[in-house]
Amino acid sequence: MAEQGTSIAGLSFEKALEELEQVVTRLERNDVPLEESLTLFARGAALRDHCEEKLKAAEARVAEITQGLDGTVRARPVEIP
């Protein structure tokens, strides 16, 4: 698992999801002290939010794929804030 203080913003969807799965696994074991559990829970929530944002961005890009009148498929770049 990535270091607790590692920035989430720079993680790819896959890396963030992998770390989120590790956080959930640790929390499910019920052998983590309360304070560490709270820290893990907060990190997990941030990872979940990051993954959701990455998915929304991907969905927006997919939504921009259009089919022209001539039947060709074109993709238009989209700026995601």
mmCIF file of the N, C-alpha and C atoms, coordinates in Angstrom:
data_MODEL
# 
_entry.id   MODEL 
# 
loop_
_atom_site.group_PDB 
_atom_site.id 
_atom_site.type_symbol 
_atom_site.label_atom_id 
_atom_site.label_alt_id 
_atom_site.label_comp_id 
_atom_site.label_asym_id 
_atom_site.label_entity_id 
_atom_site.label_seq_id 
_atom_site.pdbx_PDB_ins_code 
_atom_site.Cartn_x 
_atom_site.Cartn_y 
_atom_site.Cartn_z 
_atom_site.occupancy 
_atom_site.B_iso_or_equiv 
_atom_site.pdbx_formal_charge 
_atom_site.auth_seq_id 
_atom_site.auth_comp_id 
_atom_site.auth_asym_id 
_atom_site.auth_atom_id 
_atom_site.pdbx_PDB_model_num 
ATOM 1   N N  . MET A 1 1  ? 0.850   -1.174 0.000   1.00 0.00 ? 1  MET A N  1 
ATOM 2   C CA . MET A 1 1  ? 0.000   0.000  0.000   1.00 0.00 ? 1  MET A CA 1 
ATOM 3   C C  . MET A 1 1  ? 0.889   1.228  0.000   1.00 0.00 ? 1  MET A C  1 
ATOM 4   N N  . ALA A 1 2  ? 0.434   2.276  -0.666  1.00 0.00 ? 2  ALA A N  1 
ATOM 5   C CA . ALA A 1 2  ? 1.201   3.522  -0.726  1.00 0.00 ? 2  ALA A CA 1 
ATOM 6   C C  . ALA A 1 2  ? 1.308   4.113  0.669   1.00 0.00 ? 2  ALA A C  1 
ATOM 7   N N  . GLU A 1 3  ? 2.294   4.943  0.835   1.00 0.00 ? 3  GLU A N  1 
ATOM 8   C CA . GLU A 1 3  ? 2.468   5.602  2.120   1.00 0.00 ? 3  GLU A CA 1 
ATOM 9   C C  . GLU A 1 3  ? 1.240   6.424  2.455   1.00 0.00 ? 3  GLU A C  1 
ATOM 10  N N  . GLN A 1 4  ? 0.893   6.461  3.702   1.00 0.00 ? 4  GLN A N  1 
ATOM 11  C CA . GLN A 1 4  ? -0.273  7.165  4.171   1.00 0.00 ? 4  GLN A CA 1 
ATOM 12  C C  . GLN A 1 4  ? -0.298  8.617  3.713   1.00 0.00 ? 4  GLN A C  1 
ATOM 13  N N  . GLY A 1 5  ? 0.837   9.286  3.669   1.00 0.00 ? 5  GLY A N  1 
ATOM 14  C CA . GLY A 1 5  ? 0.893   10.681 3.292   1.00 0.00 ? 5  GLY A CA 1 
ATOM 15  C C  . GLY A 1 5  ? 1.047   10.917 1.799   1.00 0.00 ? 5  GLY A C  1 
ATOM 16  N N  . THR A 1 6  ? 1.122   9.861  1.012   1.00 0.00 ? 6  THR A N  1 
ATOM 17  C CA . THR A 1 6  ? 1.295   9.983  -0.421  1.00 0.00 ? 6  THR A CA 1 
ATOM 18  C C  . THR A 1 6  ? 0.091   10.685 -1.026  1.00 0.00 ? 6  THR A C  1 
ATOM 19  N N  . SER A 1 7  ? 0.360   11.642 -1.923  1.00 0.00 ? 7  SER A N  1 
ATOM 20  C CA . SER A 1 7  ? -0.714  12.393 -2.556  1.00 0.00 ? 7  SER A CA 1 
ATOM 21  C C  . SER A 1 7  ? -1.577  11.486 -3.427  1.00 0.00 ? 7  SER A C  1 
ATOM 22  N N  . ILE A 1 8  ? -2.855  11.616 -3.259  1.00 0.00 ? 8  ILE A N  1 
ATOM 23  C CA . ILE A 1 8  ? -3.806  10.828 -4.034  1.00 0.00 ? 8  ILE A CA 1 
ATOM 24  C C  . ILE A 1 8  ? -4.004  11.434 -5.414  1.00 0.00 ? 8  ILE A C  1 
ATOM 25  N N  . ALA A 1 9  ? -3.897  12.738 -5.501  1.00 0.00 ? 9  ALA A N  1 
ATOM 26  C CA . ALA A 1 9  ? -4.189  13.446 -6.756  1.00 0.00 ? 9  ALA A CA 1 
ATOM 27  C C  . ALA A 1 9  ? -3.385  12.919 -7.941  1.00 0.00 ? 9  ALA A C  1 
ATOM 28  N N  . GLY A 1 10 ? -2.183  12.475 -7.718  1.00 0.00 ? 10 GLY A N  1 
ATOM 29  C CA . GLY A 1 10 ? -1.341  12.002 -8.806  1.00 0.00 ? 10 GLY A CA 1 
ATOM 30  C C  . GLY A 1 10 ? -1.514  10.538 -9.156  1.00 0.00 ? 10 GLY A C  1 
ATOM 31  N N  . LEU A 1 11 ? -2.370  9.828  -8.431  1.00 0.00 ? 11 LEU A N  1 
ATOM 32  C CA . LEU A 1 11 ? -2.551  8.398  -8.679  1.00 0.00 ? 11 LEU A CA 1 
ATOM 33  C C  . LEU A 1 11 ? -3.437  8.141  -9.894  1.00 0.00 ? 11 LEU A C  1 
ATOM 34  N N  . SER A 1 12 ? -3.084  7.127  -10.644 1.00 0.00 ? 12 SER A N  1 
ATOM 35  C CA . SER A 1 12 ? -3.960  6.690  -11.726 1.00 0.00 ? 12 SER A CA 1 
ATOM 36  C C  . SER A 1 12 ? -5.176  6.017  -11.100 1.00 0.00 ? 12 SER A C  1 
ATOM 37  N N  . PHE A 1 13 ? -6.210  5.822  -11.899 1.00 0.00 ? 13 PHE A N  1 
ATOM 38  C CA . PHE A 1 13 ? -7.404  5.132  -11.415 1.00 0.00 ? 13 PHE A CA 1 
ATOM 39  C C  . PHE A 1 13 ? -7.027  3.759  -10.884 1.00 0.00 ? 13 PHE A C  1 
ATOM 40  N N  . GLU A 1 14 ? -6.214  3.032  -11.652 1.00 0.00 ? 14 GLU A N  1 
ATOM 41  C CA . GLU A 1 14 ? -5.846  1.666  -11.269 1.00 0.00 ? 14 GLU A CA 1 
ATOM 42  C C  . GLU A 1 14 ? -5.078  1.622  -9.954  1.00 0.00 ? 14 GLU A C  1 
ATOM 43  N N  . LYS A 1 15 ? -4.131  2.540  -9.776  1.00 0.00 ? 15 LYS A N  1 
ATOM 44  C CA . LYS A 1 15 ? -3.350  2.564  -8.531  1.00 0.00 ? 15 LYS A CA 1 
ATOM 45  C C  . LYS A 1 15 ? -4.224  2.948  -7.344  1.00 0.00 ? 15 LYS A C  1 
ATOM 46  N N  . ALA A 1 16 ? -5.108  3.926  -7.547  1.00 0.00 ? 16 ALA A N  1 
ATOM 47  C CA . ALA A 1 16 ? -5.990  4.356  -6.465  1.00 0.00 ? 16 ALA A CA 1 
ATOM 48  C C  . ALA A 1 16 ? -6.948  3.229  -6.075  1.00 0.00 ? 16 ALA A C  1 
ATOM 49  N N  . LEU A 1 17 ? -7.485  2.528  -7.063  1.00 0.00 ? 17 LEU A N  1 
ATOM 50  C CA . LEU A 1 17 ? -8.392  1.418  -6.782  1.00 0.00 ? 17 LEU A CA 1 
ATOM 51  C C  . LEU A 1 17 ? -7.666  0.289  -6.052  1.00 0.00 ? 17 LEU A C  1 
ATOM 52  N N  . GLU A 1 18 ? -6.452  0.016  -6.471  1.00 0.00 ? 18 GLU A N  1 
ATOM 53  C CA . GLU A 1 18 ? -5.645  -1.023 -5.812  1.00 0.00 ? 18 GLU A CA 1 
ATOM 54  C C  . GLU A 1 18 ? -5.407  -0.668 -4.346  1.00 0.00 ? 18 GLU A C  1 
ATOM 55  N N  . GLU A 1 19 ? -5.050  0.590  -4.097  1.00 0.00 ? 19 GLU A N  1 
ATOM 56  C CA . GLU A 1 19 ? -4.818  1.003  -2.712  1.00 0.00 ? 19 GLU A CA 1 
ATOM 57  C C  . GLU A 1 19 ? -6.121  0.981  -1.911  1.00 0.00 ? 19 GLU A C  1 
ATOM 58  N N  . LEU A 1 20 ? -7.221  1.388  -2.535  1.00 0.00 ? 20 LEU A N  1 
ATOM 59  C CA . LEU A 1 20 ? -8.510  1.359  -1.857  1.00 0.00 ? 20 LEU A CA 1 
ATOM 60  C C  . LEU A 1 20 ? -8.864  -0.069 -1.446  1.00 0.00 ? 20 LEU A C  1 
ATOM 61  N N  . GLU A 1 21 ? -8.622  -1.022 -2.319  1.00 0.00 ? 21 GLU A N  1 
ATOM 62  C CA . GLU A 1 21 ? -8.878  -2.430 -1.986  1.00 0.00 ? 21 GLU A CA 1 
ATOM 63  C C  . GLU A 1 21 ? -8.023  -2.872 -0.806  1.00 0.00 ? 21 GLU A C  1 
ATOM 64  N N  . GLN A 1 22 ? -6.784  -2.409 -0.754  1.00 0.00 ? 22 GLN A N  1 
ATOM 65  C CA . GLN A 1 22 ? -5.902  -2.762 0.362   1.00 0.00 ? 22 GLN A CA 1 
ATOM 66  C C  . GLN A 1 22 ? -6.399  -2.145 1.665   1.00 0.00 ? 22 GLN A C  1 
ATOM 67  N N  . VAL A 1 23 ? -6.873  -0.919 1.593   1.00 0.00 ? 23 VAL A N  1 
ATOM 68  C CA . VAL A 1 23 ? -7.416  -0.251 2.781   1.00 0.00 ? 23 VAL A CA 1 
ATOM 69  C C  . VAL A 1 23 ? -8.624  -1.027 3.300   1.00 0.00 ? 23 VAL A C  1 
ATOM 70  N N  . VAL A 1 24 ? -9.528  -1.382 2.416   1.00 0.00 ? 24 VAL A N  1 
ATOM 71  C CA . VAL A 1 24 ? -10.726 -2.129 2.810   1.00 0.00 ? 24 VAL A CA 1 
ATOM 72  C C  . VAL A 1 24 ? -10.347 -3.463 3.442   1.00 0.00 ? 24 VAL A C  1 
ATOM 73  N N  . THR A 1 25 ? -9.396  -4.155 2.840   1.00 0.00 ? 25 THR A N  1 
ATOM 74  C CA . THR A 1 25 ? -8.945  -5.440 3.382   1.00 0.00 ? 25 THR A CA 1 
ATOM 75  C C  . THR A 1 25 ? -8.413  -5.271 4.800   1.00 0.00 ? 25 THR A C  1 
ATOM 76  N N  . ARG A 1 26 ? -7.603  -4.238 5.010   1.00 0.00 ? 26 ARG A N  1 
ATOM 77  C CA . ARG A 1 26 ? -7.051  -4.011 6.353   1.00 0.00 ? 26 ARG A CA 1 
ATOM 78  C C  . ARG A 1 26 ? -8.150  -3.696 7.353   1.00 0.00 ? 26 ARG A C  1 
ATOM 79  N N  . LEU A 1 27 ? -9.114  -2.875 6.942   1.00 0.00 ? 27 LEU A N  1 
ATOM 80  C CA . LEU A 1 27 ? -10.193 -2.518 7.860   1.00 0.00 ? 27 LEU A CA 1 
ATOM 81  C C  . LEU A 1 27 ? -11.085 -3.718 8.174   1.00 0.00 ? 27 LEU A C  1 
ATOM 82  N N  . GLU A 1 28 ? -11.291 -4.583 7.205   1.00 0.00 ? 28 GLU A N  1 
ATOM 83  C CA . GLU A 1 28 ? -12.138 -5.763 7.407   1.00 0.00 ? 28 GLU A CA 1 
ATOM 84  C C  . GLU A 1 28 ? -11.510 -6.785 8.351   1.00 0.00 ? 28 GLU A C  1 
ATOM 85  N N  . ARG A 1 29 ? -10.197 -6.750 8.487   1.00 0.00 ? 29 ARG A N  1 
ATOM 86  C CA . ARG A 1 29 ? -9.528  -7.710 9.380   1.00 0.00 ? 29 ARG A CA 1 
ATOM 87  C C  . ARG A 1 29 ? -9.796  -7.418 10.846  1.00 0.00 ? 29 ARG A C  1 
ATOM 88  N N  . ASN A 1 30 ? -10.214 -6.206 11.147  1.00 0.00 ? 30 ASN A N  1 
ATOM 89  C CA . ASN A 1 30 ? -10.536 -5.812 12.528  1.00 0.00 ? 30 ASN A CA 1 
ATOM 90  C C  . ASN A 1 30 ? -9.367  -5.936 13.496  1.00 0.00 ? 30 ASN A C  1 
ATOM 91  N N  . ASP A 1 31 ? -8.147  -5.883 12.992  1.00 0.00 ? 31 ASP A N  1 
ATOM 92  C CA . ASP A 1 31 ? -6.997  -5.973 13.898  1.00 0.00 ? 31 ASP A CA 1 
ATOM 93  C C  . ASP A 1 31 ? -6.184  -4.682 13.897  1.00 0.00 ? 31 ASP A C  1 
ATOM 94  N N  . VAL A 1 32 ? -6.790  -3.596 13.430  1.00 0.00 ? 32 VAL A N  1 
ATOM 95  C CA . VAL A 1 32 ? -6.112  -2.311 13.362  1.00 0.00 ? 32 VAL A CA 1 
ATOM 96  C C  . VAL A 1 32 ? -6.608  -1.452 14.532  1.00 0.00 ? 32 VAL A C  1 
ATOM 97  N N  . PRO A 1 33 ? -5.696  -0.802 15.254  1.00 0.00 ? 33 PRO A N  1 
ATOM 98  C CA . PRO A 1 33 ? -6.119  0.061  16.361  1.00 0.00 ? 33 PRO A CA 1 
ATOM 99  C C  . PRO A 1 33 ? -7.074  1.162  15.877  1.00 0.00 ? 33 PRO A C  1 
ATOM 100 N N  . LEU A 1 34 ? -7.905  1.656  16.772  1.00 0.00 ? 34 LEU A N  1 
ATOM 101 C CA . LEU A 1 34 ? -8.946  2.617  16.443  1.00 0.00 ? 34 LEU A CA 1 
ATOM 102 C C  . LEU A 1 34 ? -8.406  3.836  15.695  1.00 0.00 ? 34 LEU A C  1 
ATOM 103 N N  . GLU A 1 35 ? -7.376  4.469  16.216  1.00 0.00 ? 35 GLU A N  1 
ATOM 104 C CA . GLU A 1 35 ? -6.847  5.680  15.574  1.00 0.00 ? 35 GLU A CA 1 
ATOM 105 C C  . GLU A 1 35 ? -6.357  5.394  14.162  1.00 0.00 ? 35 GLU A C  1 
ATOM 106 N N  . GLU A 1 36 ? -5.689  4.277  13.976  1.00 0.00 ? 36 GLU A N  1 
ATOM 107 C CA . GLU A 1 36 ? -5.220  3.906  12.642  1.00 0.00 ? 36 GLU A CA 1 
ATOM 108 C C  . GLU A 1 36 ? -6.407  3.586  11.731  1.00 0.00 ? 36 GLU A C  1 
ATOM 109 N N  . SER A 1 37 ? -7.440  2.970  12.298  1.00 0.00 ? 37 SER A N  1 
ATOM 110 C CA . SER A 1 37 ? -8.648  2.675  11.524  1.00 0.00 ? 37 SER A CA 1 
ATOM 111 C C  . SER A 1 37 ? -9.285  3.962  11.009  1.00 0.00 ? 37 SER A C  1 
ATOM 112 N N  . LEU A 1 38 ? -9.337  4.969  11.851  1.00 0.00 ? 38 LEU A N  1 
ATOM 113 C CA . LEU A 1 38 ? -9.914  6.247  11.440  1.00 0.00 ? 38 LEU A CA 1 
ATOM 114 C C  . LEU A 1 38 ? -9.095  6.887  10.319  1.00 0.00 ? 38 LEU A C  1 
ATOM 115 N N  . THR A 1 39 ? -7.786  6.803  10.435  1.00 0.00 ? 39 THR A N  1 
ATOM 116 C CA . THR A 1 39 ? -6.903  7.338  9.396   1.00 0.00 ? 39 THR A CA 1 
ATOM 117 C C  . THR A 1 39 ? -7.089  6.569  8.093   1.00 0.00 ? 39 THR A C  1 
ATOM 118 N N  . LEU A 1 40 ? -7.150  5.243  8.204   1.00 0.00 ? 40 LEU A N  1 
ATOM 119 C CA . LEU A 1 40 ? -7.364  4.412  7.017   1.00 0.00 ? 40 LEU A CA 1 
ATOM 120 C C  . LEU A 1 40 ? -8.718  4.709  6.384   1.00 0.00 ? 40 LEU A C  1 
ATOM 121 N N  . PHE A 1 41 ? -9.738  4.879  7.205   1.00 0.00 ? 41 PHE A N  1 
ATOM 122 C CA . PHE A 1 41 ? -11.070 5.160  6.690   1.00 0.00 ? 41 PHE A CA 1 
ATOM 123 C C  . PHE A 1 41 ? -11.077 6.478  5.914   1.00 0.00 ? 41 PHE A C  1 
ATOM 124 N N  . ALA A 1 42 ? -10.424 7.493  6.469   1.00 0.00 ? 42 ALA A N  1 
ATOM 125 C CA . ALA A 1 42 ? -10.361 8.793  5.793   1.00 0.00 ? 42 ALA A CA 1 
ATOM 126 C C  . ALA A 1 42 ? -9.615  8.678  4.464   1.00 0.00 ? 42 ALA A C  1 
ATOM 127 N N  . ARG A 1 43 ? -8.514  7.942  4.457   1.00 0.00 ? 43 ARG A N  1 
ATOM 128 C CA . ARG A 1 43 ? -7.762  7.741  3.215   1.00 0.00 ? 43 ARG A CA 1 
ATOM 129 C C  . ARG A 1 43 ? -8.608  6.967  2.204   1.00 0.00 ? 43 ARG A C  1 
ATOM 130 N N  . GLY A 1 44 ? -9.319  5.962  2.680   1.00 0.00 ? 44 GLY A N  1 
ATOM 131 C CA . GLY A 1 44 ? -10.184 5.195  1.800   1.00 0.00 ? 44 GLY A CA 1 
ATOM 132 C C  . GLY A 1 44 ? -11.269 6.058  1.173   1.00 0.00 ? 44 GLY A C  1 
ATOM 133 N N  . ALA A 1 45 ? -11.855 6.948  1.957   1.00 0.00 ? 45 ALA A N  1 
ATOM 134 C CA . ALA A 1 45 ? -12.889 7.844  1.435   1.00 0.00 ? 45 ALA A CA 1 
ATOM 135 C C  . ALA A 1 45 ? -12.297 8.770  0.370   1.00 0.00 ? 45 ALA A C  1 
ATOM 136 N N  . ALA A 1 46 ? -11.092 9.267  0.612   1.00 0.00 ? 46 ALA A N  1 
ATOM 137 C CA . ALA A 1 46 ? -10.438 10.133 -0.375  1.00 0.00 ? 46 ALA A CA 1 
ATOM 138 C C  . ALA A 1 46 ? -10.095 9.355  -1.646  1.00 0.00 ? 46 ALA A C  1 
ATOM 139 N N  . LEU A 1 47 ? -9.657  8.124  -1.492  1.00 0.00 ? 47 LEU A N  1 
ATOM 140 C CA . LEU A 1 47 ? -9.361  7.281  -2.659  1.00 0.00 ? 47 LEU A CA 1 
ATOM 141 C C  . LEU A 1 47 ? -10.628 6.997  -3.457  1.00 0.00 ? 47 LEU A C  1 
ATOM 142 N N  . ARG A 1 48 ? -11.719 6.721  -2.755  1.00 0.00 ? 48 ARG A N  1 
ATOM 143 C CA . ARG A 1 48 ? -13.004 6.485  -3.421  1.00 0.00 ? 48 ARG A CA 1 
ATOM 144 C C  . ARG A 1 48 ? -13.430 7.712  -4.223  1.00 0.00 ? 48 ARG A C  1 
ATOM 145 N N  . ASP A 1 49 ? -13.310 8.893  -3.617  1.00 0.00 ? 49 ASP A N  1 
ATOM 146 C CA . ASP A 1 49 ? -13.667 10.128 -4.315  1.00 0.00 ? 49 ASP A CA 1 
ATOM 147 C C  . ASP A 1 49 ? -12.801 10.326 -5.550  1.00 0.00 ? 49 ASP A C  1 
ATOM 148 N N  . HIS A 1 50 ? -11.518 10.041 -5.418  1.00 0.00 ? 50 HIS A N  1 
ATOM 149 C CA . HIS A 1 50 ? -10.578 10.175 -6.544  1.00 0.00 ? 50 HIS A CA 1 
ATOM 150 C C  . HIS A 1 50 ? -10.970 9.229  -7.675  1.00 0.00 ? 50 HIS A C  1 
ATOM 151 N N  . CYS A 1 51 ? -11.302 7.997  -7.336  1.00 0.00 ? 51 CYS A N  1 
ATOM 152 C CA . CYS A 1 51 ? -11.716 7.020  -8.358  1.00 0.00 ? 51 CYS A CA 1 
ATOM 153 C C  . CYS A 1 51 ? -13.002 7.468  -9.042  1.00 0.00 ? 51 CYS A C  1 
ATOM 154 N N  . GLU A 1 52 ? -13.945 7.996  -8.273  1.00 0.00 ? 52 GLU A N  1 
ATOM 155 C CA . GLU A 1 52 ? -15.199 8.478  -8.853  1.00 0.00 ? 52 GLU A CA 1 
ATOM 156 C C  . GLU A 1 52 ? -14.945 9.617  -9.836  1.00 0.00 ? 52 GLU A C  1 
ATOM 157 N N  . GLU A 1 53 ? -14.050 10.523 -9.483  1.00 0.00 ? 53 GLU A N  1 
ATOM 158 C CA . GLU A 1 53 ? -13.726 11.637 -10.378 1.00 0.00 ? 53 GLU A CA 1 
ATOM 159 C C  . GLU A 1 53 ? -13.073 11.136 -11.665 1.00 0.00 ? 53 GLU A C  1 
ATOM 160 N N  . LYS A 1 54 ? -12.171 10.167 -11.528 1.00 0.00 ? 54 LYS A N  1 
ATOM 161 C CA . LYS A 1 54 ? -11.528 9.592  -12.717 1.00 0.00 ? 54 LYS A CA 1 
ATOM 162 C C  . LYS A 1 54 ? -12.563 8.929  -13.619 1.00 0.00 ? 54 LYS A C  1 
ATOM 163 N N  . LEU A 1 55 ? -13.522 8.229  -13.018 1.00 0.00 ? 55 LEU A N  1 
ATOM 164 C CA . LEU A 1 55 ? -14.575 7.581  -13.802 1.00 0.00 ? 55 LEU A CA 1 
ATOM 165 C C  . LEU A 1 55 ? -15.472 8.604  -14.489 1.00 0.00 ? 55 LEU A C  1 
ATOM 166 N N  . LYS A 1 56 ? -15.817 9.681  -13.784 1.00 0.00 ? 56 LYS A N  1 
ATOM 167 C CA . LYS A 1 56 ? -16.636 10.729 -14.386 1.00 0.00 ? 56 LYS A CA 1 
ATOM 168 C C  . LYS A 1 56 ? -15.921 11.354 -15.582 1.00 0.00 ? 56 LYS A C  1 
ATOM 169 N N  . ALA A 1 57 ? -14.625 11.574 -15.446 1.00 0.00 ? 57 ALA A N  1 
ATOM 170 C CA . ALA A 1 57 ? -13.847 12.143 -16.550 1.00 0.00 ? 57 ALA A CA 1 
ATOM 171 C C  . ALA A 1 57 ? -13.838 11.199 -17.747 1.00 0.00 ? 57 ALA A C  1 
ATOM 172 N N  . ALA A 1 58 ? -13.680 9.912  -17.483 1.00 0.00 ? 58 ALA A N  1 
ATOM 173 C CA . ALA A 1 58 ? -13.673 8.920  -18.569 1.00 0.00 ? 58 ALA A CA 1 
ATOM 174 C C  . ALA A 1 58 ? -15.053 8.860  -19.231 1.00 0.00 ? 58 ALA A C  1 
ATOM 175 N N  . GLU A 1 59 ? -16.110 8.900  -18.438 1.00 0.00 ? 59 GLU A N  1 
ATOM 176 C CA . GLU A 1 59 ? -17.464 8.888  -18.991 1.00 0.00 ? 59 GLU A CA 1 
ATOM 177 C C  . GLU A 1 59 ? -17.716 10.109 -19.867 1.00 0.00 ? 59 GLU A C  1 
ATOM 178 N N  . ALA A 1 60 ? -17.218 11.259 -19.446 1.00 0.00 ? 60 ALA A N  1 
ATOM 179 C CA . ALA A 1 60 ? -17.398 12.476 -20.242 1.00 0.00 ? 60 ALA A CA 1 
ATOM 180 C C  . ALA A 1 60 ? -16.677 12.351 -21.579 1.00 0.00 ? 60 ALA A C  1 
ATOM 181 N N  . ARG A 1 61 ? -15.485 11.761 -21.559 1.00 0.00 ? 61 ARG A N  1 
ATOM 182 C CA . ARG A 1 61 ? -14.753 11.572 -22.815 1.00 0.00 ? 61 ARG A CA 1 
ATOM 183 C C  . ARG A 1 61 ? -15.486 10.615 -23.743 1.00 0.00 ? 61 ARG A C  1 
ATOM 184 N N  . VAL A 1 62 ? -16.000 9.545  -23.189 1.00 0.00 ? 62 VAL A N  1 
ATOM 185 C CA . VAL A 1 62 ? -16.740 8.568  -23.998 1.00 0.00 ? 62 VAL A CA 1 
ATOM 186 C C  . VAL A 1 62 ? -17.991 9.225  -24.582 1.00 0.00 ? 62 VAL A C  1 
ATOM 187 N N  . ALA A 1 63 ? -18.659 10.063 -23.798 1.00 0.00 ? 63 ALA A N  1 
ATOM 188 C CA . ALA A 1 63 ? -19.872 10.730 -24.264 1.00 0.00 ? 63 ALA A CA 1 
ATOM 189 C C  . ALA A 1 63 ? -19.599 11.648 -25.443 1.00 0.00 ? 63 ALA A C  1 
ATOM 190 N N  . GLU A 1 64 ? -18.384 12.071 -25.618 1.00 0.00 ? 64 GLU A N  1 
ATOM 191 C CA . GLU A 1 64 ? -18.038 12.965 -26.717 1.00 0.00 ? 64 GLU A CA 1 
ATOM 192 C C  . GLU A 1 64 ? -17.799 12.233 -28.031 1.00 0.00 ? 64 GLU A C  1 
ATOM 193 N N  . ILE A 1 65 ? -17.792 10.923 -27.995 1.00 0.00 ? 65 ILE A N  1 
ATOM 194 C CA . ILE A 1 65 ? -17.627 10.168 -29.237 1.00 0.00 ? 65 ILE A CA 1 
ATOM 195 C C  . ILE A 1 65 ? -18.954 10.239 -29.986 1.00 0.00 ? 65 ILE A C  1 
ATOM 196 N N  . THR A 1 66 ? -18.883 10.708 -31.186 1.00 0.00 ? 66 THR A N  1 
ATOM 197 C CA . THR A 1 66 ? -20.112 10.880 -31.964 1.00 0.00 ? 66 THR A CA 1 
ATOM 198 C C  . THR A 1 66 ? -19.977 10.199 -33.312 1.00 0.00 ? 66 THR A C  1 
ATOM 199 N N  . GLN A 1 67 ? -21.118 9.881  -33.880 1.00 0.00 ? 67 GLN A N  1 
ATOM 200 C CA . GLN A 1 67 ? -21.124 9.298  -35.209 1.00 0.00 ? 67 GLN A CA 1 
ATOM 201 C C  . GLN A 1 67 ? -21.607 10.371 -36.180 1.00 0.00 ? 67 GLN A C  1 
ATOM 202 N N  . GLY A 1 68 ? -20.791 10.626 -37.197 1.00 0.00 ? 68 GLY A N  1 
ATOM 203 C CA . GLY A 1 68 ? -21.131 11.630 -38.193 1.00 0.00 ? 68 GLY A CA 1 
ATOM 204 C C  . GLY A 1 68 ? -22.202 11.129 -39.147 1.00 0.00 ? 68 GLY A C  1 
ATOM 205 N N  . LEU A 1 69 ? -22.730 12.044 -39.939 1.00 0.00 ? 69 LEU A N  1 
ATOM 206 C CA . LEU A 1 69 ? -23.761 11.699 -40.908 1.00 0.00 ? 69 LEU A CA 1 
ATOM 207 C C  . LEU A 1 69 ? -23.280 10.668 -41.923 1.00 0.00 ? 69 LEU A C  1 
ATOM 208 N N  . ASP A 1 70 ? -21.975 10.686 -42.187 1.00 0.00 ? 70 ASP A N  1 
ATOM 209 C CA . ASP A 1 70 ? -21.426 9.733  -43.154 1.00 0.00 ? 70 ASP A CA 1 
ATOM 210 C C  . ASP A 1 70 ? -21.096 8.382  -42.520 1.00 0.00 ? 70 ASP A C  1 
ATOM 211 N N  . GLY A 1 71 ? -21.424 8.209  -41.247 1.00 0.00 ? 71 GLY A N  1 
ATOM 212 C CA . GLY A 1 71 ? -21.195 6.940  -40.572 1.00 0.00 ? 71 GLY A CA 1 
ATOM 213 C C  . GLY A 1 71 ? -19.853 6.817  -39.886 1.00 0.00 ? 71 GLY A C  1 
ATOM 214 N N  . THR A 1 72 ? -18.978 7.810  -40.061 1.00 0.00 ? 72 THR A N  1 
ATOM 215 C CA . THR A 1 72 ? -17.673 7.735  -39.412 1.00 0.00 ? 72 THR A CA 1 
ATOM 216 C C  . THR A 1 72 ? -17.800 8.113  -37.939 1.00 0.00 ? 72 THR A C  1 
ATOM 217 N N  . VAL A 1 73 ? -16.977 7.503  -37.134 1.00 0.00 ? 73 VAL A N  1 
ATOM 218 C CA . VAL A 1 73 ? -16.956 7.800  -35.693 1.00 0.00 ? 73 VAL A CA 1 
ATOM 219 C C  . VAL A 1 73 ? -15.813 8.748  -35.438 1.00 0.00 ? 73 VAL A C  1 
ATOM 220 N N  . ARG A 1 74 ? -16.134 9.808  -34.733 1.00 0.00 ? 74 ARG A N  1 
ATOM 221 C CA . ARG A 1 74 ? -15.125 10.803 -34.410 1.00 0.00 ? 74 ARG A CA 1 
ATOM 222 C C  . ARG A 1 74 ? -15.119 11.038 -32.900 1.00 0.00 ? 74 ARG A C  1 
ATOM 223 N N  . ALA A 1 75 ? -13.965 11.343 -32.391 1.00 0.00 ? 75 ALA A N  1 
ATOM 224 C CA . ALA A 1 75 ? -13.840 11.690 -30.982 1.00 0.00 ? 75 ALA A CA 1 
ATOM 225 C C  . ALA A 1 75 ? -13.414 13.149 -30.884 1.00 0.00 ? 75 ALA A C  1 
ATOM 226 N N  . ARG A 1 76 ? -14.107 13.890 -30.058 1.00 0.00 ? 76 ARG A N  1 
ATOM 227 C CA . ARG A 1 76 ? -13.771 15.290 -29.856 1.00 0.00 ? 76 ARG A CA 1 
ATOM 228 C C  . ARG A 1 76 ? -13.125 15.421 -28.488 1.00 0.00 ? 76 ARG A C  1 
ATOM 229 N N  . PRO A 1 77 ? -11.942 16.025 -28.415 1.00 0.00 ? 77 PRO A N  1 
ATOM 230 C CA . PRO A 1 77 ? -11.291 16.193 -27.105 1.00 0.00 ? 77 PRO A CA 1 
ATOM 231 C C  . PRO A 1 77 ? -12.169 17.025 -26.164 1.00 0.00 ? 77 PRO A C  1 
ATOM 232 N N  . VAL A 1 78 ? -12.172 16.647 -24.914 1.00 0.00 ? 78 VAL A N  1 
ATOM 233 C CA . VAL A 1 78 ? -12.974 17.342 -23.914 1.00 0.00 ? 78 VAL A CA 1 
ATOM 234 C C  . VAL A 1 78 ? -12.054 17.788 -22.802 1.00 0.00 ? 78 VAL A C  1 
ATOM 235 N N  . GLU A 1 79 ? -12.233 19.003 -22.369 1.00 0.00 ? 79 GLU A N  1 
ATOM 236 C CA . GLU A 1 79 ? -11.493 19.500 -21.210 1.00 0.00 ? 79 GLU A CA 1 
ATOM 237 C C  . GLU A 1 79 ? -12.308 19.231 -19.969 1.00 0.00 ? 79 GLU A C  1 
ATOM 238 N N  . ILE A 1 80 ? -11.761 18.483 -19.040 1.00 0.00 ? 80 ILE A N  1 
ATOM 239 C CA . ILE A 1 80 ? -12.423 18.172 -17.779 1.00 0.00 ? 80 ILE A CA 1 
ATOM 240 C C  . ILE A 1 80 ? -11.774 19.024 -16.697 1.00 0.00 ? 80 ILE A C  1 
ATOM 241 N N  . PRO A 1 81 ? -12.566 19.851 -16.006 1.00 0.00 ? 81 PRO A N  1 
ATOM 242 C CA . PRO A 1 81 ? -11.964 20.702 -14.955 1.00 0.00 ? 81 PRO A CA 1 
ATOM 243 C C  . PRO A 1 81 ? -11.446 19.893 -13.798 1.00 0.00 ? 81 PRO A C  1 
# 
